[in-house]
Amino acid sequence: MMRFFKNLFVEHCPKCNKELETHKSNLLSSVVVKSCPEQHYQKEYHPAFETYIESDTVS
């Protein structure tokens, strides 16, 4: 049951299905950047705009 709840909150790459890693977050601007370890996919959360930006290229 706990594994099910954990999987609800873990985000995965849509291409390779690996867990996204958070390693480029800027705490001062509150922007959270998650990316695929294989560099397939990147997802950014911007709280000021309350939006996600998803891209296939990782910068």
N, CA, C and O atoms as a Tripos MOL2 file, in Angstrom:
@<TRIPOS>MOLECULE
protein
  236   235    59     0     0
PROTEIN
NO_CHARGES

@<TRIPOS>ATOM
      1 N           0.8190   -1.1930    0.0000 N.3       1 MET1
      2 CA          0.0000    0.0000    0.0000 C.3       1 MET1
      3 C           0.8680    1.2640    0.0000 C.2       1 MET1
      4 O           0.5610    2.2190   -0.7140 O.2       1 MET1
      5 N           1.9330    1.2800    0.7830 N.am      2 MET2
      6 CA          2.8120    2.4470    0.8360 C.3       2 MET2
      7 C           3.5270    2.6560   -0.4980 C.2       2 MET2
      8 O           3.7730    3.7930   -0.8990 O.2       2 MET2
      9 N           3.8610    1.5690   -1.1810 N.am      3 ARG3
     10 CA          4.5180    1.6820   -2.4800 C.3       3 ARG3
     11 C           3.5930    2.3640   -3.4880 C.2       3 ARG3
     12 O           4.0510    3.1370   -4.3290 O.2       3 ARG3
     13 N           2.3160    2.0820   -3.4040 N.am      4 PHE4
     14 CA          1.3380    2.7110   -4.2820 C.3       4 PHE4
     15 C           1.3260    4.2220   -4.0700 C.2       4 PHE4
     16 O           1.3110    4.9830   -5.0380 O.2       4 PHE4
     17 N           1.3310    4.6620   -2.8110 N.am      5 PHE5
     18 CA          1.3300    6.0930   -2.5180 C.3       5 PHE5
     19 C           2.6310    6.7550   -2.9630 C.2       5 PHE5
     20 O           2.6180    7.8940   -3.4300 O.2       5 PHE5
     21 N           3.7480    6.0540   -2.8240 N.am      6 LYS6
     22 CA          5.0260    6.6030   -3.2620 C.3       6 LYS6
     23 C           5.0120    6.8220   -4.7690 C.2       6 LYS6
     24 O           5.5020    7.8440   -5.2500 O.2       6 LYS6
     25 N           4.4570    5.8790   -5.5130 N.am      7 ASN7
     26 CA          4.4200    5.9960   -6.9670 C.3       7 ASN7
     27 C           3.5180    7.1290   -7.4450 C.2       7 ASN7
     28 O           3.6910    7.6180   -8.5610 O.2       7 ASN7
     29 N           2.5770    7.5470   -6.6410 N.am      8 LEU8
     30 CA          1.7210    8.6660   -7.0180 C.3       8 LEU8
     31 C           2.4910    9.9850   -7.0640 C.2       8 LEU8
     32 O           2.1420   10.8750   -7.8390 O.2       8 LEU8
     33 N           3.5290   10.1180   -6.2460 N.am      9 PHE9
     34 CA          4.2480   11.3720   -6.1210 C.3       9 PHE9
     35 C           5.5910   11.3830   -6.8430 C.2       9 PHE9
     36 O           6.2590   12.4160   -6.8690 O.2       9 PHE9
     37 N           6.0000   10.2700   -7.4260 N.am     10 VAL10
     38 CA          7.2580   10.1960   -8.1510 C.3      10 VAL10
     39 C           6.9680   10.3980   -9.6330 C.2      10 VAL10
     40 O           6.1170    9.7200  -10.2090 O.2      10 VAL10
     41 N           7.6840   11.3380  -10.2420 N.am     11 GLU11
     42 CA          7.4720   11.6140  -11.6630 C.3      11 GLU11
     43 C           8.4850   10.8400  -12.4930 C.2      11 GLU11
     44 O           9.6300   10.6530  -12.0830 O.2      11 GLU11
     45 N           8.0450   10.3940  -13.6670 N.am     12 HIS12
     46 CA          8.8740    9.5660  -14.5400 C.3      12 HIS12
     47 C           9.0200   10.2040  -15.9150 C.2      12 HIS12
     48 O           8.1720   10.9840  -16.3480 O.2      12 HIS12
     49 N          10.0940    9.8640  -16.5800 N.am     13 CYS13
     50 CA         10.3310   10.2940  -17.9540 C.3      13 CYS13
     51 C           9.3340    9.5810  -18.8670 C.2      13 CYS13
     52 O           9.1640    8.3680  -18.7450 O.2      13 CYS13
     53 N           8.6690   10.2980  -19.7780 N.am     14 PRO14
     54 CA          7.7110    9.6430  -20.6670 C.3      14 PRO14
     55 C           8.3630    8.7510  -21.7220 C.2      14 PRO14
     56 O           7.6820    7.9200  -22.3230 O.2      14 PRO14
     57 N           9.6740    8.9060  -21.9610 N.am     15 LYS15
     58 CA         10.3440    8.1000  -22.9830 C.3      15 LYS15
     59 C          10.9570    6.8250  -22.4190 C.2      15 LYS15
     60 O          10.7680    5.7470  -22.9830 O.2      15 LYS15
     61 N          11.6970    6.9350  -21.3020 N.am     16 CYS16
     62 CA         12.3980    5.7650  -20.7660 C.3      16 CYS16
     63 C          11.8200    5.2710  -19.4470 C.2      16 CYS16
     64 O          12.2120    4.2100  -18.9600 O.2      16 CYS16
     65 N          10.9000    6.0190  -18.8650 N.am     17 ASN17
     66 CA         10.1990    5.6480  -17.6320 C.3      17 ASN17
     67 C          11.0990    5.6240  -16.3910 C.2      17 ASN17
     68 O          10.7450    4.9960  -15.3930 O.2      17 ASN17
     69 N          12.2470    6.2920  -16.4370 N.am     18 LYS18
     70 CA         13.0980    6.4220  -15.2490 C.3      18 LYS18
     71 C          12.6080    7.5920  -14.4110 C.2      18 LYS18
     72 O          11.9700    8.5120  -14.9220 O.2      18 LYS18
     73 N          12.9130    7.5490  -13.1150 N.am     19 GLU19
     74 CA         12.5100    8.6310  -12.2140 C.3      19 GLU19
     75 C          13.2490    9.9190  -12.5820 C.2      19 GLU19
     76 O          14.4370    9.8980  -12.9040 O.2      19 GLU19
     77 N          12.5310   11.0260  -12.5300 N.am     20 LEU20
     78 CA         13.1500   12.3220  -12.7810 C.3      20 LEU20
     79 C          13.9590   12.7390  -11.5620 C.2      20 LEU20
     80 O          13.5540   12.5110  -10.4220 O.2      20 LEU20
     81 N          15.1150   13.3570  -11.8210 N.am     21 GLU21
     82 CA         16.0000   13.8020  -10.7500 C.3      21 GLU21
     83 C          15.9050   15.3140  -10.6000 C.2      21 GLU21
     84 O          15.8070   16.0440  -11.5870 O.2      21 GLU21
     85 N          15.9360   15.7690   -9.3640 N.am     22 THR22
     86 CA         15.9380   17.2010   -9.0810 C.3      22 THR22
     87 C          17.3520   17.5900   -8.6950 C.2      22 THR22
     88 O          17.8310   17.2310   -7.6200 O.2      22 THR22
     89 N          18.0180   18.3280   -9.5750 N.am     23 HIS23
     90 CA         19.3810   18.7340   -9.2490 C.3      23 HIS23
     91 C          19.7150   20.1340   -9.7370 C.2      23 HIS23
     92 O          20.8400   20.5930   -9.5380 O.2      23 HIS23
     93 N          18.7790   20.8270  -10.3670 N.am     24 LYS24
     94 CA         19.0370   22.1760  -10.8610 C.3      24 LYS24
     95 C          18.0770   23.1930  -10.2610 C.2      24 LYS24
     96 O          17.8090   24.2210  -10.8830 O.2      24 LYS24
     97 N          17.5650   22.9360   -9.0920 N.am     25 SER25
     98 CA         16.5690   23.8350   -8.5020 C.3      25 SER25
     99 C          17.2300   25.0810   -7.9330 C.2      25 SER25
    100 O          18.3060   25.0160   -7.3390 O.2      25 SER25
    101 N          16.5750   26.2040   -8.1230 N.am     26 ASN26
    102 CA         17.0430   27.4740   -7.5910 C.3      26 ASN26
    103 C          16.1420   27.8540   -6.4280 C.2      26 ASN26
    104 O          14.9970   28.2550   -6.6390 O.2      26 ASN26
    105 N          16.6370   27.7360   -5.2200 N.am     27 LEU27
    106 CA         15.8190   27.9940   -4.0360 C.3      27 LEU27
    107 C          15.4540   29.4630   -3.8730 C.2      27 LEU27
    108 O          14.4220   29.7740   -3.2790 O.2      27 LEU27
    109 N          16.2690   30.3640   -4.3810 N.am     28 LEU28
    110 CA         15.9670   31.7860   -4.2400 C.3      28 LEU28
    111 C          14.7680   32.2030   -5.0860 C.2      28 LEU28
    112 O          13.9890   33.0620   -4.6740 O.2      28 LEU28
    113 N          14.6160   31.6100   -6.2520 N.am     29 SER29
    114 CA         13.4730   31.9590   -7.1040 C.3      29 SER29
    115 C          12.3660   30.9150   -7.0230 C.2      29 SER29
    116 O          11.3270   31.0740   -7.6640 O.2      29 SER29
    117 N          12.5640   29.8700   -6.2620 N.am     30 SER30
    118 CA         11.5820   28.8000   -6.0430 C.3      30 SER30
    119 C          11.2680   27.9960   -7.2940 C.2      30 SER30
    120 O          10.2530   27.3000   -7.3320 O.2      30 SER30
    121 N          12.1020   28.0720   -8.3090 N.am     31 VAL31
    122 CA         11.9030   27.2930   -9.5270 C.3      31 VAL31
    123 C          12.4410   25.8920   -9.2830 C.2      31 VAL31
    124 O          13.5730   25.7250   -8.8290 O.2      31 VAL31
    125 N          11.6260   24.8830   -9.5870 N.am     32 VAL32
    126 CA         12.0270   23.4950   -9.4130 C.3      32 VAL32
    127 C          12.2150   22.8800  -10.7930 C.2      32 VAL32
    128 O          11.3000   22.8920  -11.6150 O.2      32 VAL32
    129 N          13.4090   22.3410  -11.0430 N.am     33 VAL33
    130 CA         13.7270   21.7310  -12.3300 C.3      33 VAL33
    131 C          14.0060   20.2580  -12.1060 C.2      33 VAL33
    132 O          14.8780   19.8920  -11.3180 O.2      33 VAL33
    133 N          13.2560   19.4120  -12.8060 N.am     34 LYS34
    134 CA         13.4690   17.9660  -12.7520 C.3      34 LYS34
    135 C          13.8240   17.4980  -14.1480 C.2      34 LYS34
    136 O          13.2430   17.9610  -15.1300 O.2      34 LYS34
    137 N          14.7870   16.5710  -14.2410 N.am     35 SER35
    138 CA         15.1830   16.0840  -15.5550 C.3      35 SER35
    139 C          15.4640   14.5940  -15.5120 C.2      35 SER35
    140 O          15.7370   14.0150  -14.4600 O.2      35 SER35
    141 N          15.3880   14.0020  -16.6760 N.am     36 CYS36
    142 CA         15.6600   12.5750  -16.8400 C.3      36 CYS36
    143 C          17.1670   12.3490  -16.7210 C.2      36 CYS36
    144 O          17.9420   13.1580  -17.2330 O.2      36 CYS36
    145 N          17.6030   11.2770  -16.0640 N.am     37 PRO37
    146 CA         19.0390   11.0040  -15.9710 C.3      37 PRO37
    147 C          19.6730   10.7140  -17.3330 C.2      37 PRO37
    148 O          20.8840   10.8620  -17.4940 O.2      37 PRO37
    149 N          18.8680   10.3040  -18.3080 N.am     38 GLU38
    150 CA         19.3600   10.0250  -19.6610 C.3      38 GLU38
    151 C          19.2370   11.2420  -20.5790 C.2      38 GLU38
    152 O          19.4950   11.1370  -21.7780 O.2      38 GLU38
    153 N          18.8460   12.3940  -20.0300 N.am     39 GLN39
    154 CA         18.7230   13.6610  -20.7570 C.3      39 GLN39
    155 C          17.6500   13.6460  -21.8480 C.2      39 GLN39
    156 O          17.7900   14.3360  -22.8580 O.2      39 GLN39
    157 N          16.5800   12.8660  -21.6530 N.am     40 HIS40
    158 CA         15.4730   12.8130  -22.6150 C.3      40 HIS40
    159 C          14.4460   13.9090  -22.4000 C.2      40 HIS40
    160 O          13.8130   14.3550  -23.3570 O.2      40 HIS40
    161 N          14.2680   14.3540  -21.1570 N.am     41 TYR41
    162 CA         13.0890   15.1300  -20.7850 C.3      41 TYR41
    163 C          13.4130   16.0440  -19.6180 C.2      41 TYR41
    164 O          14.2050   15.6920  -18.7440 O.2      41 TYR41
    165 N          12.8010   17.2130  -19.6080 N.am     42 GLN42
    166 CA         12.9820   18.1560  -18.5090 C.3      42 GLN42
    167 C          11.6410   18.7910  -18.1740 C.2      42 GLN42
    168 O          10.8490   19.0970  -19.0650 O.2      42 GLN42
    169 N          11.3920   18.9880  -16.8810 N.am     43 LYS43
    170 CA         10.1470   19.5850  -16.4160 C.3      43 LYS43
    171 C          10.4900   20.6510  -15.3860 C.2      43 LYS43
    172 O          11.1720   20.3740  -14.4000 O.2      43 LYS43
    173 N          10.0120   21.8750  -15.6180 N.am     44 GLU44
    174 CA         10.2590   22.9930  -14.7110 C.3      44 GLU44
    175 C           8.9360   23.4650  -14.1280 C.2      44 GLU44
    176 O           7.9290   23.5480  -14.8310 O.2      44 GLU44
    177 N           8.9500   23.7720  -12.8340 N.am     45 TYR45
    178 CA          7.7750   24.3560  -12.1900 C.3      45 TYR45
    179 C           8.1080   25.7810  -11.7870 C.2      45 TYR45
    180 O           9.0840   26.0200  -11.0760 O.2      45 TYR45
    181 N           7.2920   26.7340  -12.2440 N.am     46 HIS46
    182 CA          7.4590   28.1440  -11.9140 C.3      46 HIS46
    183 C           6.2910   28.5800  -11.0390 C.2      46 HIS46
    184 O           5.1910   28.7970  -11.5460 O.2      46 HIS46
    185 N           6.5120   28.7110   -9.7300 N.am     47 PRO47
    186 CA          5.4050   29.0430   -8.8260 C.3      47 PRO47
    187 C           4.8250   30.4360   -9.0530 C.2      47 PRO47
    188 O           3.6480   30.6540   -8.7630 O.2      47 PRO47
    189 N           5.6040   31.3810   -9.5590 N.am     48 ALA48
    190 CA          5.0740   32.7240   -9.8040 C.3      48 ALA48
    191 C           3.9860   32.6930  -10.8770 C.2      48 ALA48
    192 O           3.0140   33.4450  -10.8110 O.2      48 ALA48
    193 N           4.1620   31.8140  -11.8640 N.am     49 PHE49
    194 CA          3.1780   31.6680  -12.9370 C.3      49 PHE49
    195 C           2.2130   30.5220  -12.6750 C.2      49 PHE49
    196 O           1.2240   30.3620  -13.3900 O.2      49 PHE49
    197 N           2.5030   29.7200  -11.6440 N.am     50 GLU50
    198 CA          1.7300   28.5200  -11.3200 C.3      50 GLU50
    199 C           1.5940   27.6160  -12.5410 C.2      50 GLU50
    200 O           0.4980   27.1840  -12.8960 O.2      50 GLU50
    201 N           2.7380   27.3400  -13.1770 N.am     51 THR51
    202 CA          2.7140   26.5470  -14.3990 C.3      51 THR51
    203 C           3.9360   25.6410  -14.4960 C.2      51 THR51
    204 O           4.9680   25.8820  -13.8700 O.2      51 THR51
    205 N           3.7880   24.5970  -15.2960 N.am     52 TYR52
    206 CA          4.8750   23.6770  -15.6120 C.3      52 TYR52
    207 C           5.3190   23.9270  -17.0440 C.2      52 TYR52
    208 O           4.4950   24.2050  -17.9160 O.2      52 TYR52
    209 N           6.6110   23.8280  -17.2850 N.am     53 ILE53
    210 CA          7.1590   23.9020  -18.6330 C.3      53 ILE53
    211 C           7.8730   22.5860  -18.8730 C.2      53 ILE53
    212 O           8.8030   22.2360  -18.1470 O.2      53 ILE53
    213 N           7.4420   21.8600  -19.8870 N.am     54 GLU54
    214 CA          8.0270   20.5680  -20.2200 C.3      54 GLU54
    215 C           8.7600   20.6840  -21.5450 C.2      54 GLU54
    216 O           8.2690   21.3190  -22.4780 O.2      54 GLU54
    217 N           9.9440   20.0670  -21.6300 N.am     55 SER55
    218 CA         10.6980   20.1010  -22.8750 C.3      55 SER55
    219 C          11.4020   18.7730  -23.0960 C.2      55 SER55
    220 O          11.7070   18.0410  -22.1550 O.2      55 SER55
    221 N          11.6530   18.4840  -24.3680 N.am     56 ASP56
    222 CA         12.3400   17.2480  -24.7320 C.3      56 ASP56
    223 C          13.8480   17.4070  -24.7160 C.2      56 ASP56
    224 O          14.5720   16.4110  -24.7200 O.2      56 ASP56
    225 N          14.3300   18.6200  -24.6980 N.am     57 THR57
    226 CA         15.7660   18.8510  -24.6490 C.3      57 THR57
    227 C          16.1420   19.3790  -23.2730 C.2      57 THR57
    228 O          15.4380   20.2100  -22.7000 O.2      57 THR57
    229 N          17.2400   18.8940  -22.7610 N.am     58 VAL58
    230 CA         17.7110   19.2910  -21.4340 C.3      58 VAL58
    231 C          18.8580   20.2620  -21.6180 C.2      58 VAL58
    232 O          19.8060   19.9850  -22.3530 O.2      58 VAL58
    233 N          18.7720   21.4040  -20.9470 N.am     59 SER59
    234 CA         19.8390   22.4050  -21.0730 C.3      59 SER59
    235 C          20.7820   22.3510  -19.8960 C.2      59 SER59
    236 O          21.7390   23.1230  -19.8360 O.2      59 SER59
@<TRIPOS>BOND
     1     1     2 1
     2     2     3 1
     3     3     4 2
     4     3     5 am
     5     5     6 1
     6     6     7 1
     7     7     8 2
     8     7     9 am
     9     9    10 1
    10    10    11 1
    11    11    12 2
    12    11    13 am
    13    13    14 1
    14    14    15 1
    15    15    16 2
    16    15    17 am
    17    17    18 1
    18    18    19 1
    19    19    20 2
    20    19    21 am
    21    21    22 1
    22    22    23 1
    23    23    24 2
    24    23    25 am
    25    25    26 1
    26    26    27 1
    27    27    28 2
    28    27    29 am
    29    29    30 1
    30    30    31 1
    31    31    32 2
    32    31    33 am
    33    33    34 1
    34    34    35 1
    35    35    36 2
    36    35    37 am
    37    37    38 1
    38    38    39 1
    39    39    40 2
    40    39    41 am
    41    41    42 1
    42    42    43 1
    43    43    44 2
    44    43    45 am
    45    45    46 1
    46    46    47 1
    47    47    48 2
    48    47    49 am
    49    49    50 1
    50    50    51 1
    51    51    52 2
    52    51    53 am
    53    53    54 1
    54    54    55 1
    55    55    56 2
    56    55    57 am
    57    57    58 1
    58    58    59 1
    59    59    60 2
    60    59    61 am
    61    61    62 1
    62    62    63 1
    63    63    64 2
    64    63    65 am
    65    65    66 1
    66    66    67 1
    67    67    68 2
    68    67    69 am
    69    69    70 1
    70    70    71 1
    71    71    72 2
    72    71    73 am
    73    73    74 1
    74    74    75 1
    75    75    76 2
    76    75    77 am
    77    77    78 1
    78    78    79 1
    79    79    80 2
    80    79    81 am
    81    81    82 1
    82    82    83 1
    83    83    84 2
    84    83    85 am
    85    85    86 1
    86    86    87 1
    87    87    88 2
    88    87    89 am
    89    89    90 1
    90    90    91 1
    91    91    92 2
    92    91    93 am
    93    93    94 1
    94    94    95 1
    95    95    96 2
    96    95    97 am
    97    97    98 1
    98    98    99 1
    99    99   100 2
   100    99   101 am
   101   101   102 1
   102   102   103 1
   103   103   104 2
   104   103   105 am
   105   105   106 1
   106   106   107 1
   107   107   108 2
   108   107   109 am
   109   109   110 1
   110   110   111 1
   111   111   112 2
   112   111   113 am
   113   113   114 1
   114   114   115 1
   115   115   116 2
   116   115   117 am
   117   117   118 1
   118   118   119 1
   119   119   120 2
   120   119   121 am
   121   121   122 1
   122   122   123 1
   123   123   124 2
   124   123   125 am
   125   125   126 1
   126   126   127 1
   127   127   128 2
   128   127   129 am
   129   129   130 1
   130   130   131 1
   131   131   132 2
   132   131   133 am
   133   133   134 1
   134   134   135 1
   135   135   136 2
   136   135   137 am
   137   137   138 1
   138   138   139 1
   139   139   140 2
   140   139   141 am
   141   141   142 1
   142   142   143 1
   143   143   144 2
   144   143   145 am
   145   145   146 1
   146   146   147 1
   147   147   148 2
   148   147   149 am
   149   149   150 1
   150   150   151 1
   151   151   152 2
   152   151   153 am
   153   153   154 1
   154   154   155 1
   155   155   156 2
   156   155   157 am
   157   157   158 1
   158   158   159 1
   159   159   160 2
   160   159   161 am
   161   161   162 1
   162   162   163 1
   163   163   164 2
   164   163   165 am
   165   165   166 1
   166   166   167 1
   167   167   168 2
   168   167   169 am
   169   169   170 1
   170   170   171 1
   171   171   172 2
   172   171   173 am
   173   173   174 1
   174   174   175 1
   175   175   176 2
   176   175   177 am
   177   177   178 1
   178   178   179 1
   179   179   180 2
   180   179   181 am
   181   181   182 1
   182   182   183 1
   183   183   184 2
   184   183   185 am
   185   185   186 1
   186   186   187 1
   187   187   188 2
   188   187   189 am
   189   189   190 1
   190   190   191 1
   191   191   192 2
   192   191   193 am
   193   193   194 1
   194   194   195 1
   195   195   196 2
   196   195   197 am
   197   197   198 1
   198   198   199 1
   199   199   200 2
   200   199   201 am
   201   201   202 1
   202   202   203 1
   203   203   204 2
   204   203   205 am
   205   205   206 1
   206   206   207 1
   207   207   208 2
   208   207   209 am
   209   209   210 1
   210   210   211 1
   211   211   212 2
   212   211   213 am
   213   213   214 1
   214   214   215 1
   215   215   216 2
   216   215   217 am
   217   217   218 1
   218   218   219 1
   219   219   220 2
   220   219   221 am
   221   221   222 1
   222   222   223 1
   223   223   224 2
   224   223   225 am
   225   225   226 1
   226   226   227 1
   227   227   228 2
   228   227   229 am
   229   229   230 1
   230   230   231 1
   231   231   232 2
   232   231   233 am
   233   233   234 1
   234   234   235 1
   235   235   236 2
@<TRIPOS>SUBSTRUCTURE
     1 MET1         2 RESIDUE 1 A MET
     2 MET2         6 RESIDUE 1 A MET
     3 ARG3        10 RESIDUE 1 A ARG
     4 PHE4        14 RESIDUE 1 A PHE
     5 PHE5        18 RESIDUE 1 A PHE
     6 LYS6        22 RESIDUE 1 A LYS
     7 ASN7        26 RESIDUE 1 A ASN
     8 LEU8        30 RESIDUE 1 A LEU
     9 PHE9        34 RESIDUE 1 A PHE
    10 VAL10       38 RESIDUE 1 A VAL
    11 GLU11       42 RESIDUE 1 A GLU
    12 HIS12       46 RESIDUE 1 A HIS
    13 CYS13       50 RESIDUE 1 A CYS
    14 PRO14       54 RESIDUE 1 A PRO
    15 LYS15       58 RESIDUE 1 A LYS
    16 CYS16       62 RESIDUE 1 A CYS
    17 ASN17       66 RESIDUE 1 A ASN
    18 LYS18       70 RESIDUE 1 A LYS
    19 GLU19       74 RESIDUE 1 A GLU
    20 LEU20       78 RESIDUE 1 A LEU
    21 GLU21       82 RESIDUE 1 A GLU
    22 THR22       86 RESIDUE 1 A THR
    23 HIS23       90 RESIDUE 1 A HIS
    24 LYS24       94 RESIDUE 1 A LYS
    25 SER25       98 RESIDUE 1 A SER
    26 ASN26      102 RESIDUE 1 A ASN
    27 LEU27      106 RESIDUE 1 A LEU
    28 LEU28      110 RESIDUE 1 A LEU
    29 SER29      114 RESIDUE 1 A SER
    30 SER30      118 RESIDUE 1 A SER
    31 VAL31      122 RESIDUE 1 A VAL
    32 VAL32      126 RESIDUE 1 A VAL
    33 VAL33      130 RESIDUE 1 A VAL
    34 LYS34      134 RESIDUE 1 A LYS
    35 SER35      138 RESIDUE 1 A SER
    36 CYS36      142 RESIDUE 1 A CYS
    37 PRO37      146 RESIDUE 1 A PRO
    38 GLU38      150 RESIDUE 1 A GLU
    39 GLN39      154 RESIDUE 1 A GLN
    40 HIS40      158 RESIDUE 1 A HIS
    41 TYR41      162 RESIDUE 1 A TYR
    42 GLN42      166 RESIDUE 1 A GLN
    43 LYS43      170 RESIDUE 1 A LYS
    44 GLU44      174 RESIDUE 1 A GLU
    45 TYR45      178 RESIDUE 1 A TYR
    46 HIS46      182 RESIDUE 1 A HIS
    47 PRO47      186 RESIDUE 1 A PRO
    48 ALA48      190 RESIDUE 1 A ALA
    49 PHE49      194 RESIDUE 1 A PHE
    50 GLU50      198 RESIDUE 1 A GLU
    51 THR51      202 RESIDUE 1 A THR
    52 TYR52      206 RESIDUE 1 A TYR
    53 ILE53      210 RESIDUE 1 A ILE
    54 GLU54      214 RESIDUE 1 A GLU
    55 SER55      218 RESIDUE 1 A SER
    56 ASP56      222 RESIDUE 1 A ASP
    57 THR57      226 RESIDUE 1 A THR
    58 VAL58      230 RESIDUE 1 A VAL
    59 SER59      234 RESIDUE 1 A SER
